[in-house]
Amino acid sequence: MTSIESVTLEVTDPTAVNGFYGEAFGLDTEIRLRASEAATTGFRGFTLSLTVSQPADVDGLIGAALDAGASALKPATKSLWGYGGVVQAPDGAIWKVATSAKKDTGPATRQIDQMVLLLGVADVAASKRFYLDRGLTVAKSFGRKYVEFATESSPVKLALYGRRALAKDAGVSPDGTGSHRIVIGGDAGPFTDPDGFAWEAASL
């Protein structure tokens, strides 16, 4: 089964960003940094989501991210599906921290249950077919709106969402040009998908 071992974020100054992800979210191996001067403006077409077990954990992780230099895009609030908020890291990557629980059941922790990379794509059905042809299998699918792939053994899950819908969920404009500034490391690559997202062989 195809797995994603890491996500590499391409940043202008890795030294300046180094330490943010460990301090904010405790991510030391899943997120890697690589220097890049590739031009990019606006929404980069992806978000990263951290799923946790209760609202107190959401507040703790978002608070830590803001203290470490992130900026708030959507304050943590209750919704029909649970509780969550969105921040933008100093390198420009957008992170959502959320839980399906609406009440706390214990003291806050920094434990992350799941990390999900959501790619904003032009045509969910076409991108789904592309990934199926490369050995991924579908775990959840909601028509032409959302697809989540089965990557049980991976530290990072992969999902597809319409670009405009993903930008709205993140609280930003869908407009953006240039590099995505992200490279996915897994055992399905190397290749570039229909929306320009690059994969490479995972280097463990």
C-alpha positions in Angstrom: 0.0 0.0 0.0 1.3 3.5 -0.9 2.5 5.5 2.0 3.6 9.1 2.6 6.6 9.3 4.9 7.2 13.1 4.9 6.2 16.5 3.6 9.0 18.9 2.5 8.1 22.6 2.6 10.2 24.8 0.4 11.0 28.0 2.2 13.1 31.0 1.5 15.1 30.7 4.7 15.1 27.3 6.4 17.3 28.6 9.3 14.7 31.2 10.2 11.9 28.7 10.1 13.8 25.9 11.7 12.4 25.1 15.2 8.9 26.4 14.5 7.3 23.1 13.7 8.9 21.4 16.7 8.0 24.2 19.0 4.5 24.8 17.7 3.3 21.3 16.9 6.0 18.8 18.0 6.6 17.7 14.4 10.2 16.7 14.0 10.2 14.0 11.3 7.0 14.4 9.3 7.8 18.0 8.2 11.1 18.8 6.5 12.4 22.1 5.1 14.3 22.9 1.9 15.6 26.2 0.6 13.8 27.5 -2.4 13.5 30.9 -4.2 10.7 29.7 -6.4 8.2 32.4 -7.0 4.8 32.0 -5.2 2.0 34.3 -4.5 -1.3 33.9 -2.6 -2.9 30.5 -1.9 -0.5 27.7 -2.6 -3.2 25.1 -3.2 -2.8 23.0 -0.1 -3.4 22.9 3.7 -2.1 20.6 6.4 -4.5 19.5 9.1 -3.8 18.1 12.6 -6.6 16.1 14.2 -6.7 16.0 18.0 -9.0 14.5 20.6 -10.5 17.5 22.3 -11.0 21.3 22.2 -8.4 22.0 24.9 -5.7 20.3 22.6 -6.8 22.5 19.7 -6.4 25.6 21.8 -3.0 24.5 23.2 -1.5 23.7 19.7 -2.9 26.9 18.1 -1.6 28.9 21.1 1.8 27.4 20.7 1.8 28.1 17.0 0.9 31.7 17.5 3.6 32.1 20.2 6.1 30.6 17.8 5.4 33.1 15.1 2.3 31.9 13.2 -0.6 34.2 12.3 -4.3 33.5 12.8 -6.5 33.0 9.8 -9.5 31.6 11.6 -9.8 31.7 15.4 -10.7 28.4 17.0 -14.5 28.1 17.3 -17.3 25.5 17.6 -19.1 24.3 14.5 -21.5 21.6 13.4 -18.6 19.1 13.0 -16.7 20.0 16.1 -14.1 22.6 17.1 -11.1 24.0 15.2 -9.1 26.9 13.9 -6.6 27.8 11.2 -3.1 29.4 11.3 -0.5 30.3 8.8 3.1 29.3 9.6 6.0 31.8 9.2 6.9 30.0 5.9 3.4 30.6 4.5 2.0 27.1 4.9 -1.6 26.9 6.2 -2.4 24.6 9.1 -5.8 23.6 10.5 -6.0 22.1 14.0 -9.4 20.4 14.7 -11.3 17.9 16.7 -14.7 16.3 16.2 -15.3 16.4 20.0 -17.2 19.4 21.4 -16.3 18.9 25.0 -13.0 18.2 26.9 -12.7 14.9 28.6 -9.4 15.5 30.3 -6.3 17.7 30.7 -4.9 19.3 27.5 -2.2 17.3 25.7 0.0 17.9 22.7 -0.9 14.5 21.2 -1.7 14.6 17.5 -4.0 11.8 16.4 -3.6 12.3 12.6 -1.9 14.6 10.1 -3.7 15.1 6.8 -2.3 16.8 3.7 -5.2 18.3 1.7 -4.5 19.1 -1.9 -6.7 21.7 -3.5 -7.3 20.4 -7.0 -9.1 21.7 -10.2 -11.0 18.4 -10.8 -11.3 16.0 -7.9 -12.5 13.1 -10.1 -9.6 13.5 -12.5 -7.0 13.7 -9.7 -8.6 10.7 -8.0 -8.2 8.7 -11.2 -4.6 9.8 -11.4 -3.8 8.7 -7.9 -5.6 5.4 -8.3 -3.5 4.7 -11.4 -0.4 5.1 -9.1 -1.5 2.5 -6.6 -3.4 4.5 -4.0 -6.7 3.2 -2.8 -9.7 5.2 -1.6 -10.8 5.2 2.0 -13.6 7.8 1.7 -15.1 9.5 -1.3 -17.9 12.1 -1.5 -18.6 12.4 -5.2 -16.6 15.1 -7.0 -16.1 17.1 -3.8 -13.7 15.2 -1.5 -11.5 12.0 -1.6 -9.4 10.6 1.2 -6.9 7.8 0.4 -6.1 4.8 2.6 -2.6 5.2 3.9 -3.0 3.5 7.3 0.7 2.9 7.9 1.7 6.4 6.9 2.5 9.3 9.3 0.7 11.5 6.8 -2.7 10.9 5.2 -3.6 12.3 1.8 -6.9 13.9 0.7 -8.2 15.8 -2.3 -10.6 18.7 -2.1 -11.7 21.3 -4.7 -9.3 24.3 -4.6 -11.9 26.9 -4.0 -13.6 24.9 -1.3 -10.2 24.3 0.4 -9.3 28.0 0.3 -12.7 28.9 1.8 -12.2 26.3 4.6 -8.8 27.9 5.3 -10.2 31.4 5.3 -8.2 32.7 2.4 -8.7 33.8 -1.2 -8.3 30.9 -3.7 -6.2 33.1 -5.9 -2.5 32.2 -6.2 0.3 31.7 -8.7 3.7 30.1 -9.0 5.2 27.3 -7.0 3.2 25.2 -4.5 6.4 25.1 -2.4 5.7 21.6 -1.2 7.2 18.1 -2.1 5.6 14.9 -1.0 7.9 12.1 0.0 6.5 8.6 -0.4 6.9 5.2 -2.2 4.6 6.2 -5.1 7.0 8.7 -6.7 8.7 10.4 -8.3 6.0 12.2 -10.4 4.1 15.4 -10.7 0.3 15.2 -10.5 -2.2 17.1 -12.7 -2.3 20.1 -10.4 1.5 20.4 -10.3 2.1 18.8 -6.9 5.5 17.0 -6.9 6.3 13.7 -5.4 9.7 12.2 -4.8 11.0 8.9 -3.4 11.0 9.1 0.4 14.5 9.4 2.0 14.3 7.9 5.4 
